[in-house]
Amino acid sequence: MSNVIRVKPTHDGTYTVYRGEAVLVSGLTRLQAERYEASLAAQAKVLEDA
């Protein structure tokens, strides 16, 4: 399950995107984090379909 992508809020009001236990990016707004998560999911789908 290390490929699970999650968005979690932080104590300072920003959001962090994780893949498994690894932090991919932090300090984002909620919209930025959701867009980043969506782009990763789209990339993964393209790779699966290839």
N, CA, C and O of each residue as an XYZ file, in Angstrom:
200
protein
N       0.811     -1.209      0.000
C       0.000      0.000      0.000
C       0.841      1.252      0.000
O       0.325      2.324      0.319
N       2.086      1.171     -0.336
C       2.930      2.349     -0.318
C       2.580      3.326     -1.431
O       3.082      4.450     -1.434
N       1.738      2.930     -2.371
C       1.360      3.826     -3.459
C       0.126      4.655     -3.161
O      -0.332      5.407     -4.022
N      -0.422      4.535     -1.958
C      -1.608      5.303     -1.598
C      -1.222      6.768     -1.449
O      -0.279      7.100     -0.730
N      -1.952      7.639     -2.127
C      -1.702      9.072     -2.076
C      -2.750      9.706     -1.175
O      -3.950      9.496     -1.350
N      -2.272     10.497     -0.195
C      -3.190     11.140      0.740
C      -2.860     12.616      0.855
O      -1.714     13.029      0.676
N      -3.887     13.408      1.157
C      -3.724     14.824      1.472
C      -4.163     15.002      2.908
O      -5.270     14.612      3.280
N      -3.284     15.601      3.727
C      -3.604     15.808      5.133
C      -3.371     17.269      5.507
O      -2.395     17.878      5.070
N      -4.268     17.830      6.317
C      -4.041     19.194      6.801
C      -2.950     19.201      7.874
O      -2.744     18.206      8.568
N      -2.258     20.330      8.001
C      -1.238     20.475      9.035
C      -1.709     21.487     10.072
O      -2.733     22.146      9.894
N      -0.960     21.599     11.143
C      -1.324     22.491     12.238
C      -1.322     23.965     11.839
O      -1.992     24.775     12.480
N      -0.582     24.325     10.791
C      -0.497     25.735     10.394
C      -1.501     26.123      9.302
O      -1.434     27.226      8.759
N      -2.425     25.219      8.985
C      -3.466     25.532      8.006
C      -3.106     25.209      6.573
O      -3.898     25.465      5.666
N      -1.925     24.651      6.349
C      -1.560     24.234      5.005
C      -1.812     22.737      4.874
O      -2.251     22.085      5.821
N      -1.529     22.203      3.692
C      -1.779     20.784      3.423
C      -0.507     20.114      2.931
O       0.341     20.738      2.293
N      -0.395     18.828      3.242
C       0.746     18.015      2.837
C       0.237     16.825      2.047
O      -0.768     16.213      2.408
N       0.938     16.499      0.963
C       0.591     15.341      0.129
C       1.604     14.241      0.422
O       2.814     14.459      0.365
N       1.085     13.056      0.736
C       1.896     11.890      1.063
C       1.674     10.793      0.040
O       0.583     10.654     -0.513
N       2.730     10.009     -0.209
C       2.606      8.731     -0.917
C       3.124      7.695      0.060
O       4.321      7.621      0.335
N       2.205      6.898      0.578
C       2.574      6.002      1.666
C       2.982      6.832      2.864
O       2.221      7.687      3.318
N       4.175      6.589      3.381
C       4.690      7.357      4.520
C       5.560      8.531      4.077
O       5.950      9.354      4.906
N       5.869      8.619      2.788
C       6.768      9.663      2.289
C       6.014     10.955      2.000
O       4.930     10.943      1.418
N       6.607     12.065      2.415
C       6.055     13.384      2.106
C       6.509     13.752      0.701
O       7.704     13.773      0.408
N       5.540     14.041     -0.163
C       5.878     14.458     -1.521
C       6.015     15.965     -1.610
O       6.947     16.476     -2.231
N       5.081     16.677     -0.987
C       5.117     18.142     -1.003
C       4.295     18.649      0.176
O       3.296     18.038      0.555
N       4.721     19.762      0.748
C       4.006     20.321      1.886
C       3.906     21.835      1.728
O       4.549     22.429      0.863
N       3.089     22.443      2.580
C       2.935     23.895      2.553
C       1.988     24.394      1.482
O       2.055     25.557      1.085
N       1.108     23.527      1.011
C       0.185     23.894     -0.054
C      -1.163     24.348      0.495
O      -1.537     24.026      1.623
N      -1.877     25.100     -0.326
C      -3.277     25.361     -0.014
C      -4.050     24.076     -0.302
O      -3.531     23.156     -0.933
N      -5.263     24.027      0.155
C      -6.077     22.826     -0.084
C      -6.271     22.594     -1.583
O      -6.169     21.461     -2.051
N      -6.546     23.650     -2.330
C      -6.750     23.521     -3.774
C      -5.482     23.015     -4.459
O      -5.551     22.129     -5.311
N      -4.333     23.567     -4.097
C      -3.077     23.113     -4.684
C      -2.830     21.637     -4.380
O      -2.424     20.874     -5.257
N      -3.076     21.243     -3.136
C      -2.853     19.852     -2.738
C      -3.778     18.910     -3.501
O      -3.351     17.849     -3.955
N      -5.037     19.295     -3.640
C      -5.984     18.450     -4.365
C      -5.619     18.348     -5.837
O      -5.764     17.282     -6.435
N      -5.150     19.436     -6.429
C      -4.726     19.402     -7.839
C      -3.484     18.527     -8.015
O      -3.377     17.778     -8.986
N      -2.557     18.627     -7.076
C      -1.350     17.806     -7.131
C      -1.711     16.330     -7.013
O      -1.203     15.496     -7.762
N      -2.583     16.016     -6.076
C      -3.044     14.642     -5.896
C      -3.709     14.131     -7.176
O      -3.467     12.998     -7.593
N      -4.537     14.956     -7.790
C      -5.222     14.558     -9.021
C      -4.232     14.339    -10.162
O      -4.405     13.421    -10.964
N      -3.199     15.172    -10.240
C      -2.218     14.996    -11.309
C      -1.423     13.699    -11.118
O      -1.094     13.022    -12.092
N      -1.117     13.359     -9.866
C      -0.429     12.092     -9.603
C      -1.306     10.905     -9.969
O      -0.824      9.926    -10.540
N      -2.584     10.989     -9.645
C      -3.512      9.905     -9.981
C      -3.635      9.753    -11.499
O      -3.693      8.634    -12.007
N      -3.676     10.873    -12.220
C      -3.769     10.817    -13.685
C      -2.507     10.209    -14.287
O      -2.583      9.418    -15.227
N      -1.353     10.577    -13.747
C      -0.098     10.002    -14.228
C      -0.055      8.496    -13.978
O       0.386      7.734    -14.839
N      -0.505      8.075    -12.823
C      -0.513      6.650    -12.494
C      -1.437      5.889    -13.438
O      -1.119      4.775    -13.853
N      -2.574      6.481    -13.776
C      -3.512      5.835    -14.695
C      -2.890      5.675    -16.073
O      -3.041      4.627    -16.700
N      -2.195      6.697    -16.551
C      -1.533      6.623    -17.855
C      -0.494      5.507    -17.856
O      -0.385      4.755    -18.825
N       0.264      5.402    -16.775
C       1.270      4.349    -16.695
C       0.649      2.965    -16.637
O       1.191      2.019    -17.208
N      -0.482      2.833    -15.954
C      -1.179      1.545    -15.876
C      -1.736      1.134    -17.241
O      -1.739     -0.047    -17.589
N      -2.206      2.119    -18.010
C      -2.821      1.835    -19.312
C      -1.763      1.577    -20.397
O      -2.091      1.071    -21.470
N      -0.527      1.914    -20.129
C       0.523      1.762    -21.148
C       0.938      0.315    -21.289
O       1.810     -0.001    -22.098
